Amino acid sequence: MGFGNPSVWVGRCGVTSFAVILPAAGQSSRFGTRQKKPFVDLKGRAVWIRSLEAFVTRDDVAQALVVVAEADLEDFRDRFKANLPFLDVDVVVGGETRMDSVSNALKEIREEIDYVAVHDAARPLIADKWIDDVFSAAVEHGAAIPAVPISSTLKREGSDGTIEPPSPAIVSGRLRHHRSSVVTC
């Protein structure tokens, strides 16, 4: 983490600074494994580390915090103790809810930080352009969130109550004789 990105000259000491909070204290209940999603290995590095890397390589990120459930803290520190000094990340104990976890991290934000970004530790595939755009928009407007157009996963309900599935929907030609029994729901 460092300073010097000339595209964000506006804050204290001449440079706008960001802190990034990575909540990793959730239960990962939908993930379907004993290991929580942020701590799963993804091509040699934990998912939370890959999420963090998207931010700590930026000149405008001056502080990074990962929030870990109290029950996971000892294992987390044991497993990642070699990584933590090199990543320059603060480890914060999570709360009962995501809001509590983020609140705990906000208490640890350094005074000189201008903006705080919150990014899910289990979401490593964020594009650099999205980060650039949302950081720039936050500087311009005071706050920002990324947004993308709605995908075709929405379903349209017909006047007769049927639901229109997204396309393409593909069915084997061998099932043609069953078409009268197909129910759209």
N, C-alpha and C positions, 0 to 999 in steps of 0.2 A: 504494500500500500504506500502511496506516496502522494506528493502534490506536484502540480505543474501543468495540468491540462489547460491550455490557454482558452479553450472554448467555454470554460465555466468561471471566468474571472468576475466575481461579484461579492463574495463573502468576506468574512474576517480574514485578515492577513492577505487579502488579494485573491484568495481562491475559495470557491464554494466547496465545502466538505460534506461528505455523506457518511453515515454509519449504516451498516446493513445488519439486520437481525434475521437469523435463520432459526425459526422455531422447529425443533426436532424432538419435542416432548410428548407428542401424541401417542396414541395407543397402536396405530397401524392395524386396527381391527379388521379392515377389509382386505388387507394385504395377503392374508392366508398363510403366513409362516410365523414361526416363533420369533424370528429376528425382525426388528422394526425396520421399515422401509429406508429411513435415512442412513442406517448403518449397514445395509447390504452392500456387498462388493459389486462394483460396476466396472469391469475391465481394469482391475487392479487397484481401484480406489473406492472408498465408501461413497455412496450417493451424496451425503451431506458435503463431503469434501469437493466433489465435482460441482455442486451448487455454489459453494463458497468461491471456488476458483473463478467463476464468471464475474465476481465482484472484486476480489482482492487484487486482481491484476490491473485494475483501473487506478489512474492517478488521483481521481477525486474521492475515492473511498479511503477514509482515514481511520475507520474503526469497524471491526466485524465482531459479531457476537453470535454464538450458537447456544440455543436454549435446550437443555436436556432435562428429562424427568429426574427427580431426585432418586427414584429407584434405579435408574440407569447410570447415575453419575460415576460410581466407582468403576463399573465395567467400561464406561466410555473413556475415562481418564487412563485406565490400564491399556485399553486397546489402541488409543490414539495418542499416547504420551509422546511418541517420537514425532508426530505430525504437528502437534499444537504449537511449539515454539516457532517452527518454520512458517506456519500459516498466520501467525500473529493474530490469533482469534481469542476472544474472551469467552469463557464458558460460564453460563448463567443457569441457575436452577429454575426449572419450570414450575408452573402452578397447576391448579386443578383444571383449568380450562385454557384454551389457546389465548384468550384475552388476558388471563392472569400471567401466562408465560411471557407474552409480549410486554405486559406492564412491568414485570420483573426486569426484563432486559432494558426497558426505557429508563429505569432508575440508574442503570450503569453507563448511560451515554455520556461521553465527555462533554464538558461545557462548550468547547469550541466547535462542536458539530452543528452544521446548519440544517441538514435534512436527515431524516431517518427513513430508510427503506426496509420493508418487511417482505421477505421472500421465503416460501416454504422450502425447508431443507431437503424435502423429498422430490423436488422439481429441478433436476440438474440441466434440463435441456432448454434453457432460456437463451434466446438469440441476443448477441451483443447489441444489435440494432434496437431491440426492444428496450434494453437497459439504457442505451444512449437517448432514445426518444423520451422515455418516461422521466429520466433524470433531467433532461432539458426542459420538459414540460413542467416539472415540479419547480424548477428555478424560475421559469417564466410566470407561472400561475400560483405558486405557493403550495400546491399539492397536485398529485397526478396518480393515475392507475393505468396499467396497460389494458387495452381492449381490442378484441378482434371481432370481425364479422361473425354472426351466428352461422354455425355449420348446418348441414342438412340433417342433423340428427333430430331436429324438431319434427314432430308428427302433426299432420293437419287432420282435424276431425271433420268429416262430412256431415251434411245435414241429417243423414240417416244414422249417425252415430259411428260409422265406420272410421277407422284410422288409416290415413294414407302413409304407407311405409316410405322410408327414404329410398332413393334409387342409386345405383342399380340394385335390384333384388334378383337373385339368380336361383333358378330352380331347375333341376334335371328334367330333360324332356321325357324321361321315363315316368315322370309323375303326372303327365298330362291327364291321364284317366282319373286322377284324384282331385281334379280342379274343382269339382262341385262340392267337395268336402273341406276345401281350404277356408279357414276362417281368419279374417283379418282382425287383430285386436290391438 
